[in-house]
Amino acid sequence: MMSVNQSDQILVRAYLNGDETAFEVLIRKHKDKVFAFILSKIKNYNIAHDVFQDTFIKVINSLKMGKYNEEGKFIPWVMRIAHNLVIDYFRRQKKTRSIAPTDDFDIFDIISDNEDNAEDEMIKSQIHTDVRKLIEKLPEDQREVLKMRYYKDLSFKEISEITNVSINTALGRMRYAILNLRKLVERHNIQLQIS
C-alpha cells in the first residue's frame, strides 16, 4: 500500500509501473503546495483550480510519454509545469501581438518600466529568459556588442576600444545583432504583451 511517507521517486516509479494509486498519493502529498502557489499568482479560486487540474493532467501526460527523468526532483518539476501554465493563462488573458519588423526595432523596448502586477512580472521574466536564450544564438561578435551595450551600458566608443574595432564596425555589428535577433524572435514565435 502506497503512502505519503514514501519518497516521490518510489511513488513515480510505482505509477509508471502501472500502480494508479501511487499517483493519487503523489497528488495528495503535494496538492496543497501546488494549489497555494497557483492561487497566489492567479487570485481566483475557480481559475486556480482549473490551472491546478491542468497541471496534473500535464504531469500525467509527461510521465506517460517518458518526459520525466529528474529522479528525486519531482515537486520542483511539477512547480515548473504549474508556473508555465500560470504564464500561459495570463498570456491568453492579454492581447498578444508579434513584433512588427522596423528599422528602428529594439528588442529591449518591448518591456516597459511601468509598475507591473505579479502577472506582468511573470510574463516579463519569461520574455527576458526567452530573449536571453536567443541572444546566445547570435554570432559571437554581434552577441558581444549587444551584451556590452545593453547589459553593461557601454557607449559605442567604449565598445570599439574594448573590441579593438572602429566605432562604425561596432555600430554595424549592433545593427546586424538587432536584425538577426528580430528574425530569431519571429522564428521562435515569442509573443509580446500589449496592455
C-alpha positions as CSV (number, residue, x, y, z in Angstrom):
1,M,0.0,0.0,0.0
2,M,1.4,3.4,-1.1
3,S,1.6,6.2,1.5
4,V,2.6,9.8,1.6
5,N,5.6,8.8,3.7
6,Q,7.2,7.2,0.7
7,S,9.6,9.2,-1.5
8,D,8.4,10.8,-4.7
9,Q,10.9,8.7,-6.6
10,I,9.3,5.4,-5.3
11,L,5.8,6.8,-6.0
12,V,6.6,7.9,-9.5
13,R,8.3,4.6,-10.3
14,A,5.3,2.7,-9.0
15,Y,2.9,4.8,-11.1
16,L,5.0,4.2,-14.2
17,N,4.8,0.5,-13.4
18,G,1.0,0.7,-13.5
19,D,0.0,1.5,-9.9
20,E,-2.6,4.2,-10.4
21,T,-2.9,4.7,-6.6
22,A,0.7,5.8,-6.4
23,F,-0.3,8.9,-8.5
24,E,-3.2,9.6,-6.2
25,V,-0.8,9.6,-3.3
26,L,1.6,12.0,-5.1
27,I,-1.3,14.4,-5.6
28,R,-2.5,14.1,-2.0
29,K,1.1,14.7,-0.9
30,H,1.7,17.8,-2.9
31,K,-1.7,19.3,-3.7
32,D,-1.7,22.0,-1.0
33,K,1.7,23.4,-2.0
34,V,1.0,23.4,-5.8
35,F,-2.5,24.8,-5.4
36,A,-1.3,27.5,-2.9
37,F,1.4,28.6,-5.5
38,I,-1.2,28.8,-8.3
39,L,-3.7,30.7,-6.2
40,S,-1.1,33.1,-5.0
41,K,-0.5,34.1,-8.6
42,I,-4.0,33.9,-10.1
43,K,-6.0,35.1,-7.1
44,N,-9.2,33.5,-8.3
45,Y,-10.1,30.2,-6.7
46,N,-12.1,28.7,-9.6
47,I,-9.5,29.6,-12.2
48,A,-6.7,28.4,-9.9
49,H,-8.5,25.1,-9.5
50,D,-8.7,24.7,-13.3
51,V,-5.0,25.5,-13.7
52,F,-4.2,23.1,-10.9
53,Q,-6.1,20.3,-12.7
54,D,-4.3,21.2,-16.0
55,T,-1.0,21.0,-14.1
56,F,-1.6,17.4,-13.0
57,I,-3.1,16.4,-16.4
58,K,0.2,17.7,-18.0
59,V,2.2,15.8,-15.3
60,I,0.4,12.6,-16.1
61,N,0.8,13.0,-19.9
62,S,4.5,13.9,-19.5
63,L,5.1,10.9,-17.2
64,K,3.3,8.5,-19.7
65,M,5.4,9.9,-22.6
66,G,8.6,9.3,-20.7
67,K,9.4,13.1,-20.4
68,Y,10.2,12.9,-16.7
69,N,13.7,11.9,-15.8
70,E,14.6,14.1,-12.8
71,E,14.7,11.5,-10.1
72,G,14.3,13.0,-6.7
73,K,13.2,16.3,-8.1
74,F,9.5,15.6,-8.7
75,I,8.0,18.6,-6.9
76,P,10.3,21.2,-8.5
77,W,9.4,19.7,-11.9
78,V,5.7,19.9,-11.1
79,M,6.1,23.5,-9.8
80,R,7.8,24.5,-13.1
81,I,4.8,23.0,-15.0
82,A,2.4,24.9,-12.8
83,H,4.4,28.1,-13.3
84,N,4.4,27.7,-17.1
85,L,0.6,27.1,-17.1
86,V,0.1,30.2,-15.0
87,I,2.1,32.2,-17.5
88,D,0.1,30.6,-20.3
89,Y,-3.1,31.6,-18.6
90,F,-2.1,35.3,-18.3
91,R,-0.8,35.3,-21.8
92,R,-4.3,34.2,-23.0
93,Q,-5.9,36.9,-21.0
94,K,-4.0,39.7,-22.7
95,K,-4.0,40.7,-26.3
96,T,-0.8,39.5,-27.9
97,R,0.9,40.6,-31.0
98,S,4.0,39.6,-32.8
99,I,6.8,42.1,-33.4
100,A,6.4,44.2,-36.4
101,P,9.7,44.5,-38.2
102,T,11.0,48.1,-38.4
103,D,14.4,49.5,-38.9
104,D,14.5,51.1,-35.5
105,F,13.2,48.0,-33.8
106,D,14.8,47.5,-30.4
107,I,14.1,44.2,-28.6
108,F,14.6,45.8,-25.2
109,D,11.8,48.4,-25.9
110,I,9.2,45.6,-25.5
111,I,9.4,45.7,-21.8
112,S,8.1,49.0,-20.3
113,D,9.3,50.4,-16.9
114,N,5.7,50.9,-15.7
115,E,4.8,49.4,-12.4
116,D,3.7,45.9,-13.0
117,N,1.5,43.5,-11.1
118,A,2.5,39.9,-10.4
119,E,1.2,38.5,-13.6
120,D,3.1,41.1,-15.7
121,E,6.2,40.4,-13.7
122,M,6.0,36.7,-14.5
123,I,5.4,37.3,-18.2
124,K,8.2,39.9,-18.4
125,S,10.5,37.4,-16.7
126,Q,9.6,34.7,-19.2
127,I,10.2,37.1,-22.1
128,H,13.6,38.1,-20.7
129,T,14.5,34.5,-20.4
130,D,13.4,33.7,-24.0
131,V,15.3,36.7,-25.4
132,R,18.4,35.9,-23.5
133,K,18.4,32.4,-24.9
134,L,18.0,33.8,-28.4
135,I,20.9,36.3,-27.8
136,E,23.1,33.3,-27.2
137,K,22.3,32.1,-30.8
138,L,23.8,35.2,-32.4
139,P,27.3,35.2,-33.9
140,E,29.9,35.9,-31.3
141,D,30.9,39.4,-32.5
142,Q,27.3,40.6,-32.6
143,R,26.4,39.0,-29.3
144,E,29.4,40.6,-27.7
145,V,28.5,44.1,-28.8
146,L,24.8,43.7,-27.9
147,K,25.7,42.5,-24.4
148,M,28.2,45.3,-23.8
149,R,25.6,47.9,-25.0
150,Y,22.6,46.6,-23.1
151,Y,23.9,44.7,-20.1
152,K,26.9,46.8,-19.4
153,D,25.5,50.1,-20.7
154,L,28.8,50.9,-22.6
155,S,29.0,53.6,-25.3
156,F,29.9,52.6,-28.8
157,K,33.2,54.4,-28.3
158,E,34.0,52.2,-25.3
159,I,32.8,49.1,-27.2
160,S,35.1,49.9,-30.1
161,E,38.1,50.4,-27.8
162,I,37.4,47.1,-25.9
163,T,36.8,45.1,-29.0
164,N,39.6,46.8,-30.9
165,V,37.4,47.8,-33.9
166,S,36.2,51.1,-35.3
167,I,33.1,52.7,-34.0
168,N,31.4,52.1,-37.4
169,T,32.2,48.4,-37.1
170,A,30.8,48.3,-33.6
171,L,27.6,50.1,-34.9
172,G,27.4,47.7,-37.8
173,R,27.7,44.7,-35.6
174,M,25.0,46.1,-33.3
175,R,22.7,46.7,-36.3
176,Y,23.2,43.1,-37.5
177,A,22.6,41.8,-34.0
178,I,19.3,43.6,-33.8
179,L,18.2,42.4,-37.3
180,N,19.2,38.8,-36.5
181,L,17.6,38.9,-33.1
182,R,14.4,40.2,-34.7
183,K,14.4,37.2,-37.2
184,L,15.0,34.8,-34.3
185,V,12.1,36.3,-32.3
186,E,9.8,35.8,-35.3
187,R,11.1,32.3,-36.0
188,H,10.6,31.2,-32.4
189,N,7.2,33.0,-32.2
190,I,7.9,34.9,-29.0
191,Q,4.7,36.7,-28.2
192,L,5.0,40.1,-26.7
193,Q,2.3,41.6,-24.4
194,I,0.4,44.7,-25.1
195,S,-1.7,46.1,-22.1
